[in-house]
């Protein structure tokens, strides 16, 4: 079969789309290259006349590990992210299964109510957090932060419910005929089939918790309990002694866990993102 020859208009449109795409790719890559270059630059100045620094060194990385609590901040953040993601997965999967497969009073408007409540930003609850923290003595309590951040995300519940709706109910019914309970159908049928979407939800939760600043900065006051987001802010919070190159080095290293997680879960991400929004 002969290939249809492209017209001049088609070729022009193709090249325009390619130029458009490469322009935005360069637009996104340039800040990353600037931060990486700044991390190897000597001094504290972030702005330079060229992309490549005049003096290159690893002083910022040595100082980061030797004179700051960067490693402790990374450990605190990873512990917080894993605990919050795991706990929120438990809440999300059970709630999504209930809204998708079970019948109970309030099911029709329950999830919509959760979505409406989630429209309001977390900053609106800061006053309440302050009262709870100092009334119950929860300052520097990492467990309290985990419980607060683990509140089930209505968006994740809705996303997973949509995915479970696409799983044939005949599978559940066949399991019930064989004597399975709801819990067994949930753990042995729904969870394995919904694994791609669950991985995506875990990844979204991990990333949002990893970069969370507002709530954690209210609860955590001691430098030894800081998460990465709070610790990085201390590098640039002093307007008279802002260590921008040290901040750049920390930003480069702090992005590695997310990159590794993306690469490790890459085969699940595409299926989970596309299948959750389509119902057959």
N, C-alpha and C positions, 0 to 999 in steps of 0.2 A: 504494500500500500504506500502510495506516495504521500509525503508530508505536504501539507498545505503551506504554500509560501506566505510569509508574513508580509503584510502591507507596510508601507512607510509609516502610516499612522500607528500601527500596532508596535512596530519597532521603536518609534519615538516614545510611545507610552510606556513600553517596557524599560527603556533606558531612564526615563524620568522617574519611574518607581524605584529603580535600582539606586539612582543618585539620591533620592529622597530617603531611602532606607539607610544607605551608608552615611548620609549626613547625620542622621539621628543616632546611629551607632557611634560615630566619632564624638557626637555631642555628649553621649553618656560615658564614653571611655575616657575622655579628657580629664574630668575631675578625679577619676581613679588614678590615672598616671600622675597627676599633679600631687596627690596625697602621697603616693609611693615615693616620688622624687623628693618631696619635702621630708619624708621620714629619714632619708639618708643625708639630708642637708645639715650642716653644722650651724649652731646658733639657734635662736628662737623665732626668727622671722619666717612667716609662712608665705609671704608674697615676694616674688622675685621677678627679675626682668626676662628670664627665660625659663623653659620647662626644666632643663637640666641644671642642677645646682653647681655653683663654681667650686665648692669644696664638698667632697663626698666622704662619708664615714658612717660607721655603725655606732657612734657614740650614743645616739638616742635609744637604740635597742639595749645597749649595755646598761645605760642609766635606768631604763624601764624595768629591767629585771633586778638590778642591784640596789636601787634607791627608792623604789615604790612597792606597793602591795599588789602589783598587777596580777601576779599568779594567783594570789588569794581571791582577787576580784573575779578572775576567770572561773575559778573553782566554785565560788558562791553563785555566780550566774548560771553555770552549767547544772549545779545541784537544784537551783530554783526552777530552771527550765524543764528539767527532766521530771521533777515532782509535779509541777503544775500541769505539764502536758499529759502525764500519765493519769492524774486525778481528773482532769477535764475530759480525757477520753472516756473514762468510766462513766462520768455523768452524761456526756454527749451521746455515747452509743446506746445506753439504756433508755435515755429520753427519746432518742430518734426511733428506736425500735417500738417503744410504747405508742408514740404518735402515729407510726406507720401501720402497726399490726393490731393494736389492742383498741378496745372500746371502753371509754370511761367518761364521766361527766366533765364538761369543760374542754374536751379534746378539740372541738371545732375552733374555738377562739383562744385556747390556751397558748399556742405557739405564736399567734399574732400578737397577743399581749406581751409575750417575751420580746418579740422583735421591736415593738413600740417602746418598751422600757429601755432597750439597748440603744435607741437613738440618742438618749441623753448621755453626754460624755462623762468619763470617770471623774473629771475635775469637779463636777457638781457635788460629788460625795466627799470631797476632801474635808469639809468641816465635820462631817460625821466621823470620818476616820480619825481626825484629831481627838474628838471626844472619846471615842472607843479606846484609842491608844493610851491616853493618859489616865482614863478611868480604870482600866484593867491592867495597866502597867505592861503594855505590849511593845515598848520601845526596843529596837534591836532584836525582835523576836521573828526569826525567819519562818517559823511555822505559821505565824499569823499572816505573814505576807503570802505564803503558799495557799492558805485557805481563802484569802480574799481574791487572789488572782485566779483561783481554780473554779470560780463560779461559772456554771455552764454557759457557753456562748450560744445565744439563740441563732446566730448565723450558721454556726457549725451544726447545730441540731437540725436546722432547716436543710442544710446541704446534705447531711447524711440521710435524713428522712427521704429526701428526693431520690437518693441513690437506692435506698432499701425499697422504695415504691416500685422501682424497676426490676426487682428480683421477683420472679413468679411466686405467687402465693401457694401454688400447687406443691412446691417443695416443703413448705411448712405443713400443709395438710397431710402430705405423705408421711412426714415425721410424726404427726399427731396420731395417725392411724397405727403407726408402729409402736405407739405408747410413749412417745417423747413428750416432755413437758415444755412449757414456754421457754424456760431457761435453757434447756438442752437444744431446742430449735434455734435459740438466739446464739448460743456459743458454738454450736457445731455446724450450723448452716449459714446464718446471716453474717456473723463476723468473718469467716473465711472468704465468703463471696464479696464482702464489702471492704476487704483489705486495702485495695488501692485508694479508696476514698478516706479510709481511716488514716492511712499514711499521710495523705495530703493535709488532713485536719491536724494531725500531730505536728507536721512541719509548720503550718500556719501558727499554731499555738506556741511552738518553740520559738519561732522568730519574734512574735509579738512580745513574748515574755523576756526574751534576750535583750530587747531594746527598750523595755518598759522603764520609765524614769519617774513619772509623777507619783505613783502610789508608793513605790519602793523608797523614794527619797523622803517620804513622810514617816515611814516606819523605821528605816535604818539610819542611825545617826553616828555609829562608831565606824572609823575607817576599816577596821578588821571585818566588819559585816557588810561593807559596801558591795554592791553588784558592779558589773562593768560599766553600765551607763552612768551611775553615780560617780564612780572613780574617774572616768574620763572627763566628767564635767569639772572636777577639781583642777585639772591641768589648765583650764582656760577661764576659770571663774574670777581670777584676780586680774583686773584690767591693767594693773601696773607690772605684772609679772606673768603674763600668759605664755605658757610653754607650748607653742603651736606645733613645733616639729616633734616634740615628745608626744603630743596628742596624735599627730599623724602616724607615728610609729605604732602607738597603741591601737589606732583605728585599723591599720593594716593587719596586725596580728589578731585582733578581735574578730575580723571578718573570716578568719580561717575555719573556725568551727561550723559556721553556717555553710561555707563553701563545701566542706567535707560532707556535711549532712545532705546537701543537695546532690552531690555526686553519688553518695551511697544509696539514696532513695530515688534516683532519677528514673529508673524503669517503672516505678509506681506512679510518679507524679502526673505524667501525661494522661494515663488512663483514668486516674482519679479526678483530674480537672475537667475532662471532657464528658465522662459518663455521668457525673452527678447532675448535670444540668439537662440531660436528655431523657425523656420517658418514651418507651416503646409502646 
